[in-house]
Amino acid sequence: MAVPSPPSRSRFPGSGLAKGLAVTLRTMTRKHVTEQYPDVLPELPPRSRGVIGLFEENCTVCMLCARECPDWCIYIDSHKETVPPAAPGGRERSRNVLDRFAIDFSLCMYCGICIEVCPFDALFWSPEFEYAETDIRDLTHERDKLREWMWTVPAPPALDPGAEEPKEIAAARKTAEKLAAAQAEPAEPADPQEGTS
C-alpha cells in the first residue's frame, strides 16, 4: 500500500503573500469591466426578450396563444356580443369581446410561442426586464399592464434593400392607389340633351 506524500511547501517563507500581491498589482492597472447596473442601464441587444406587450385592438380572442402556451400561463376570458348588420337588409353577427387577458410571468419561460402563433399580431416582445415584485402574485400582469408595455416595444427592423415587399403592404398600397386614382378623376357632368333626339 502506497503512503501519500505530504503536501509540498514553498521553499521561501511568504512566497504565497508575494504571489497574491502580484495578482493585485497586475489587476489594478487593467480596465474595470464591472457595470454599475442601477445607475447605468445595460446595452441590450436589439429585439431582446424582456416582457410581453399586448396590442389589444388586434386581439380577436382566438385563444391560440393560451392553447399553445406550454406553461399554461395565459388567462383569457371573453363574452359574445351581437353586432348590427353593416348594410340594410343584412344579418346580425356575433363577435368575441375581450374581458380579461393576463400573463403570469412567474410561470412564463419566455419561449415566445404565444407571439409566434398569434395570427393577428397582438403580442410583442418588449425589452423591459425590470418588473421584479416582492409578492409573487403581483407577477400576474393584467391587460392594462400588458398594454402599457407596448410603449416600450421597438419598431421592427427595416427590410433589406433587395427584399421583396410584404404581400400585405403591397395589397394596401394598390388599394390606396386605386382610391386615389378614383378620387382624382373629375366626375363628368351628364349631358342633358343626350337622351333627346
C-alpha positions in Angstrom: 0.0 0.0 0.0 1.4 3.4 -1.1 1.7 6.1 1.5 0.7 9.6 0.2 3.5 12.1 0.3 3.0 15.2 2.4 2.0 18.3 0.6 4.9 20.3 -0.7 5.6 23.5 1.0 7.2 26.5 -0.7 10.9 26.9 -0.1 10.7 30.6 0.7 8.5 31.8 3.6 6.0 34.4 2.5 6.0 33.4 -1.2 2.2 32.9 -1.2 1.8 36.5 0.1 4.1 37.8 -2.7 2.0 35.9 -5.3 -1.2 37.4 -4.0 0.2 40.9 -4.0 1.5 40.4 -7.6 -2.0 39.5 -8.7 -3.4 42.6 -7.0 -0.9 44.9 -8.6 -1.5 43.3 -12.1 -5.3 43.8 -11.9 -5.1 47.4 -10.5 -3.8 48.6 -13.8 -6.4 46.9 -16.0 -9.6 48.4 -17.2 -12.6 47.7 -15.0 -15.3 45.5 -16.5 -17.9 45.9 -13.7 -21.1 47.6 -14.9 -22.7 49.9 -12.3 -26.1 48.4 -13.0 -28.7 50.5 -11.2 -27.0 53.8 -12.2 -26.0 52.8 -15.7 -28.5 50.7 -17.7 -27.1 47.9 -19.8 -26.9 48.0 -23.6 -29.4 45.3 -24.6 -29.2 43.6 -28.0 -31.9 44.6 -30.5 -35.2 42.7 -30.2 -34.2 41.2 -26.8 -36.8 39.3 -24.9 -38.0 41.0 -21.8 -41.7 41.2 -21.1 -44.7 40.5 -23.4 -46.8 43.5 -24.5 -50.4 43.3 -25.7 -51.8 45.3 -28.6 -55.4 44.9 -27.5 -57.0 46.3 -30.7 -55.6 43.4 -32.7 -56.7 40.6 -30.3 -59.7 38.7 -31.6 -59.9 36.3 -28.7 -59.0 33.3 -30.9 -57.3 31.7 -27.8 -54.4 30.3 -29.9 -51.8 31.8 -27.6 -53.4 30.3 -24.5 -53.8 26.9 -26.2 -50.2 26.8 -27.4 -48.5 28.0 -24.2 -46.5 25.1 -22.8 -46.7 26.6 -19.3 -50.4 27.5 -19.3 -49.6 30.9 -18.0 -52.0 32.9 -20.3 -55.5 33.5 -18.9 -58.2 34.8 -21.3 -61.9 35.5 -20.6 -64.4 36.8 -23.2 -68.0 37.1 -24.0 -70.0 37.3 -27.2 -71.8 40.5 -28.4 -74.2 40.9 -31.3 -73.1 43.3 -33.9 -75.8 45.1 -36.0 -75.7 44.5 -39.8 -73.3 46.6 -41.7 -75.7 47.2 -44.6 -79.5 47.4 -44.5 -81.1 44.0 -45.0 -78.0 42.2 -43.7 -78.0 39.9 -40.8 -76.6 40.4 -37.3 -73.3 38.9 -36.4 -71.7 37.9 -33.2 -68.1 38.7 -32.1 -66.0 37.9 -29.1 -65.1 40.7 -26.8 -62.1 40.5 -24.6 -62.9 40.7 -20.8 -59.6 39.5 -19.4 -56.1 38.9 -20.8 -53.4 38.1 -18.2 -50.0 36.6 -18.3 -48.4 35.0 -15.2 -44.7 35.9 -15.5 -43.9 33.7 -12.5 -44.7 30.7 -14.7 -43.7 32.1 -18.1 -40.5 30.6 -19.6 -40.2 33.3 -22.3 -40.2 30.8 -25.2 -42.1 33.2 -27.5 -44.5 30.6 -28.8 -47.5 32.8 -28.0 -46.0 35.6 -30.0 -45.3 33.4 -33.0 -48.7 31.7 -33.2 -50.7 34.9 -32.9 -52.2 35.4 -36.3 -53.2 39.0 -35.8 -50.0 40.4 -34.3 -51.5 41.2 -30.9 -48.4 40.1 -28.8 -44.9 41.6 -29.0 -41.6 41.4 -27.2 -40.6 44.4 -25.1 -37.0 44.8 -24.0 -38.1 45.8 -20.5 -36.8 43.5 -17.9 -37.2 45.5 -14.6 -40.5 44.3 -13.3 -39.5 42.3 -10.2 -42.0 42.2 -7.4 -41.8 41.4 -3.7 -45.0 39.3 -3.9 -45.2 36.5 -6.5 -48.9 37.2 -7.0 -48.0 40.6 -8.5 -46.2 39.0 -11.4 -49.6 38.2 -13.0 -50.0 41.2 -15.3 -53.5 42.0 -16.5 -54.3 43.5 -19.8 -53.9 47.1 -18.6 -50.3 46.5 -17.6 -49.6 44.5 -20.7 -51.0 47.4 -22.8 -48.5 49.7 -21.0 -45.6 47.6 -22.1 -46.5 48.3 -25.8 -44.9 51.7 -25.4 -41.5 50.1 -25.0 -41.7 47.8 -28.0 -39.1 48.9 -30.6 -40.0 49.4 -34.2 -39.4 46.4 -36.4 -36.1 46.4 -38.3 -36.1 47.8 -41.8 -36.3 45.5 -44.7 -33.2 44.7 -46.7 -32.8 46.9 -49.8 -33.2 43.9 -52.1 -36.1 42.3 -50.2 -39.5 41.7 -51.7 -42.3 43.9 -50.4 -44.6 42.1 -48.0 -47.9 41.0 -49.5 -50.0 42.9 -47.0 -48.2 46.2 -47.7 -48.3 45.6 -51.5 -52.1 45.0 -51.3 -52.7 48.0 -49.1 -50.6 50.2 -51.4 -52.5 49.0 -54.5 -55.8 49.7 -52.8 -54.7 53.2 -51.8 -53.5 53.9 -55.3 -56.9 52.8 -56.8 -58.8 55.0 -54.3 -56.5 58.0 -55.1 -57.0 57.5 -58.8 -60.8 57.2 -58.4 -60.9 60.5 -56.4 -58.5 62.2 -58.8 -60.7 61.6 -61.9 -63.1 64.5 -62.4 -66.7 63.5 -62.4 -68.0 64.0 -66.0 -71.3 66.0 -66.0 -74.2 64.3 -67.7 -75.2 65.9 -71.0 -78.9 66.9 -70.7 -79.5 66.6 -74.4 -78.1 63.1 -74.6 -81.5 61.4 -74.1 -83.5 63.6 -76.6 -83.2 63.5 -80.4 
